[in-house]
Amino acid sequence: MDRKMANRKLIRLSQIKSKVAAENLEETDWVTFGVIVRKVTPQSSNNGRTFSIWRLNDLRDLNQCVSLFLFGDVHKEHWKTDQGTV
């Protein structure tokens, strides 16, 4: 993990909103971690593409969740990932 995190900034999932407002994160190599706390059954978009929605949380502030939409190859590869996975 130390090697993967070298020269990267950790931003807690519950802090993303405030960090985006205060900093230009496009110029920063940053990472975050989250736990899948809720999964929506895969759905089809208007153009017929199937996608998944995950609600992620860092378990620090249970009121602060991020919705992650998975489309295309990412959806195909990860839609079966279990709730509770980091």
DRENPA-3360 file (N, C-alpha, C; in nm, 2 decimals, always signed):
BEGIN
1 = MDRKMANR = +0.08/-0.12/+0.00/+0.00/+0.00/+0.00/+0.09/+0.13/+0.00 ~ +0.20/+0.12/+0.07/+0.29/+0.24/+0.08/+0.34/+0.27/-0.06 ~ +0.37/+0.17/-0.14/+0.42/+0.19/-0.28/+0.31/+0.25/-0.36 ~ +0.19/+0.20/-0.35/+0.08/+0.25/-0.43/+0.04/+0.40/-0.39 ~ +0.06/+0.43/-0.27/+0.02/+0.57/-0.22/+0.13/+0.67/-0.23 ~ +0.25/+0.63/-0.27/+0.36/+0.72/-0.28/+0.33/+0.84/-0.37 ~ +0.35/+0.96/-0.32/+0.33/+1.08/-0.40/+0.18/+1.11/-0.43 ~ +0.09/+1.04/-0.36/-0.05/+1.07/-0.38/-0.11/+1.12/-0.25;
9 = KLIRLSQI = -0.21/+1.20/-0.26/-0.28/+1.26/-0.15/-0.41/+1.18/-0.12 ~ -0.42/+1.14/+0.01/-0.55/+1.07/+0.05/-0.65/+1.17/+0.09 ~ -0.77/+1.16/+0.03/-0.88/+1.25/+0.06/-0.99/+1.16/+0.10 ~ -1.04/+1.17/+0.22/-1.15/+1.09/+0.27/-1.27/+1.12/+0.19 ~ -1.35/+1.01/+0.17/-1.47/+1.02/+0.09/-1.56/+1.13/+0.14 ~ -1.57/+1.14/+0.27/-1.66/+1.24/+0.34/-1.61/+1.38/+0.32 ~ -1.48/+1.40/+0.28/-1.42/+1.53/+0.26/-1.42/+1.58/+0.12 ~ -1.46/+1.49/+0.02/-1.44/+1.53/-0.12/-1.51/+1.66/-0.15;
17 = KSKVAAEN = -1.64/+1.67/-0.11/-1.71/+1.79/-0.15/-1.64/+1.92/-0.10 ~ -1.60/+1.92/+0.02/-1.53/+2.04/+0.07/-1.39/+2.06/+0.01 ~ -1.32/+1.96/-0.02/-1.19/+1.97/-0.09/-1.20/+2.02/-0.23 ~ -1.31/+1.97/-0.30/-1.33/+2.02/-0.44/-1.36/+2.17/-0.44 ~ -1.43/+2.21/-0.34/-1.47/+2.35/-0.33/-1.35/+2.44/-0.30 ~ -1.25/+2.38/-0.22/-1.14/+2.46/-0.17/-1.01/+2.45/-0.25 ~ -1.00/+2.34/-0.33/-0.87/+2.31/-0.40/-0.89/+2.27/-0.54 ~ -0.79/+2.29/-0.62/-0.80/+2.24/-0.76/-0.74/+2.10/-0.77;
25 = LEETDWVT = -0.83/+2.00/-0.75/-0.78/+1.86/-0.74/-0.74/+1.81/-0.88 ~ -0.77/+1.88/-0.99/-0.74/+1.83/-1.12/-0.58/+1.83/-1.13 ~ -0.51/+1.91/-1.06/-0.37/+1.91/-1.06/-0.30/+1.83/-0.96 ~ -0.38/+1.75/-0.88/-0.33/+1.67/-0.77/-0.35/+1.52/-0.80 ~ -0.26/+1.44/-0.77/-0.27/+1.29/-0.78/-0.33/+1.25/-0.64 ~ -0.46/+1.22/-0.64/-0.52/+1.19/-0.51/-0.60/+1.06/-0.53 ~ -0.63/+1.00/-0.41/-0.71/+0.88/-0.40/-0.80/+0.89/-0.29 ~ -0.90/+0.80/-0.30/-1.00/+0.79/-0.19/-1.04/+0.64/-0.17;
33 = FGVIVRKV = -1.09/+0.61/-0.06/-1.14/+0.47/-0.03/-1.28/+0.48/+0.01 ~ -1.36/+0.38/-0.03/-1.50/+0.38/+0.02/-1.55/+0.24/+0.03 ~ -1.65/+0.22/+0.11/-1.72/+0.09/+0.13/-1.85/+0.10/+0.05 ~ -1.89/+0.00/-0.02/-2.02/-0.01/-0.09/-2.12/-0.03/+0.02 ~ -2.20/+0.07/+0.05/-2.30/+0.06/+0.16/-2.44/+0.03/+0.10 ~ -2.46/+0.05/-0.03/-2.59/+0.02/-0.10/-2.56/+0.00/-0.25 ~ -2.63/-0.10/-0.30/-2.62/-0.12/-0.45/-2.77/-0.12/-0.50 ~ -2.78/-0.05/-0.61/-2.91/-0.05/-0.68/-2.91/-0.16/-0.79;
41 = TPQSSNNG = -3.02/-0.23/-0.80/-3.02/-0.34/-0.91/-2.99/-0.28/-1.04 ~ -2.90/-0.34/-1.12/-2.86/-0.29/-1.25/-2.99/-0.24/-1.33 ~ -2.97/-0.13/-1.40/-3.08/-0.07/-1.47/-3.03/-0.04/-1.62 ~ -3.13/-0.01/-1.70/-3.10/+0.03/-1.84/-3.13/+0.17/-1.86 ~ -3.04/+0.24/-1.93/-3.05/+0.38/-1.96/-3.14/+0.39/-2.09 ~ -3.18/+0.52/-2.12/-3.27/+0.54/-2.24/-3.21/+0.49/-2.37 ~ -3.08/+0.48/-2.38/-3.02/+0.43/-2.50/-2.99/+0.28/-2.49 ~ -3.04/+0.21/-2.39/-3.03/+0.07/-2.38/-2.91/+0.02/-2.31;
49 = RTFSIWRL = -2.82/+0.10/-2.27/-2.70/+0.06/-2.20/-2.73/+0.03/-2.05 ~ -2.68/-0.09/-2.00/-2.70/-0.13/-1.87/-2.59/-0.06/-1.78 ~ -2.64/-0.02/-1.66/-2.54/+0.04/-1.56/-2.58/+0.01/-1.42 ~ -2.49/+0.03/-1.33/-2.51/+0.00/-1.19/-2.49/+0.13/-1.11 ~ -2.55/+0.14/-1.00/-2.53/+0.26/-0.91/-2.49/+0.20/-0.77 ~ -2.37/+0.25/-0.72/-2.33/+0.21/-0.59/-2.33/+0.34/-0.50 ~ -2.37/+0.32/-0.37/-2.35/+0.43/-0.28/-2.23/+0.39/-0.19 ~ -2.14/+0.49/-0.19/-2.01/+0.46/-0.12/-2.00/+0.55/+0.01;
57 = NDLRDLNQ = -1.94/+0.50/+0.11/-1.92/+0.58/+0.23/-1.78/+0.54/+0.29 ~ -1.72/+0.63/+0.37/-1.59/+0.60/+0.43/-1.61/+0.56/+0.57 ~ -1.73/+0.54/+0.62/-1.76/+0.49/+0.76/-1.72/+0.59/+0.86 ~ -1.68/+0.71/+0.82/-1.65/+0.82/+0.92/-1.77/+0.90/+0.95 ~ -1.84/+0.94/+0.84/-1.97/+1.02/+0.85/-2.07/+0.94/+0.77 ~ -2.16/+0.87/+0.83/-2.26/+0.79/+0.76/-2.36/+0.87/+0.68 ~ -2.37/+1.00/+0.70/-2.46/+1.09/+0.63/-2.40/+1.14/+0.50 ~ -2.27/+1.12/+0.48/-2.20/+1.16/+0.36/-2.17/+1.05/+0.27;
65 = CVSLFLFG = -2.25/+1.03/+0.17/-2.23/+0.92/+0.07/-2.20/+0.98/-0.07 ~ -2.14/+0.90/-0.15/-2.11/+0.94/-0.29/-2.18/+0.83/-0.37 ~ -2.25/+0.88/-0.48/-2.31/+0.78/-0.57/-2.21/+0.76/-0.69 ~ -2.18/+0.64/-0.72/-2.09/+0.60/-0.83/-2.17/+0.53/-0.93 ~ -2.17/+0.58/-1.05/-2.24/+0.51/-1.16/-2.14/+0.43/-1.25 ~ -2.17/+0.31/-1.27/-2.08/+0.22/-1.34/-2.14/+0.19/-1.48 ~ -2.07/+0.22/-1.59/-2.12/+0.19/-1.72/-2.02/+0.11/-1.80 ~ -2.06/+0.06/-1.91/-1.97/-0.01/-2.00/-1.89/-0.13/-1.94;
73 = DVHKEHWK = -1.76/-0.13/-1.98/-1.68/-0.24/-1.93/-1.67/-0.25/-1.78 ~ -1.67/-0.13/-1.71/-1.66/-0.12/-1.57/-1.78/-0.19/-1.51 ~ -1.90/-0.16/-1.56/-2.02/-0.23/-1.51/-2.01/-0.38/-1.53 ~ -1.97/-0.42/-1.65/-1.97/-0.56/-1.68/-1.87/-0.64/-1.59 ~ -1.76/-0.57/-1.56/-1.66/-0.64/-1.47/-1.69/-0.64/-1.33 ~ -1.76/-0.53/-1.28/-1.78/-0.52/-1.13/-1.92/-0.52/-1.08 ~ -2.02/-0.54/-1.16/-2.16/-0.53/-1.11/-2.19/-0.63/-1.01 ~ -2.12/-0.74/-1.00/-2.15/-0.85/-0.90/-2.07/-0.82/-0.77;
81 = TDQGTV = -2.00/-0.72/-0.76/-1.92/-0.69/-0.64/-2.02/-0.68/-0.52 ~ -1.98/-0.74/-0.41/-2.07/-0.75/-0.29/-2.08/-0.62/-0.22 ~ -2.20/-0.59/-0.17/-2.22/-0.48/-0.07/-2.13/-0.50/+0.04 ~ -2.06/-0.40/+0.10/-1.97/-0.42/+0.21/-1.82/-0.42/+0.16 ~ -1.80/-0.44/+0.03/-1.67/-0.44/-0.02/-1.60/-0.30/-0.02 ~ -1.47/-0.30/+0.01/-1.40/-0.17/+0.01/-1.34/-0.15/-0.13;
% end
